[in-house]
């Protein structure tokens, strides 16, 4: 069930990030939101990797999730460079994780039951 809580947390931060982008928030605000989103996402992906065997998540799904997270990390890096005076400070050493796919309450992935 912790995977579901982590997923929900990641989605909540992703929605906040999306809303800020739609309202054309300044780069500083979006950078902060990206940092929080990526932290939640990393926690989710770590849990997904740790429990993928228990939940029956295919290795290919985990690879796809990591690829998506890498893309989000690169985007955050660009936004935070713009937001930082001088534009050269790194957000963090980006892990290679990706956003978790959308899930229903009783499955992590459609057709993949999870505890």
Helices and strands as residue ranges (DSSP letters): H 2-22, H 27-55, H 59-83, E 107-109, E 112-113
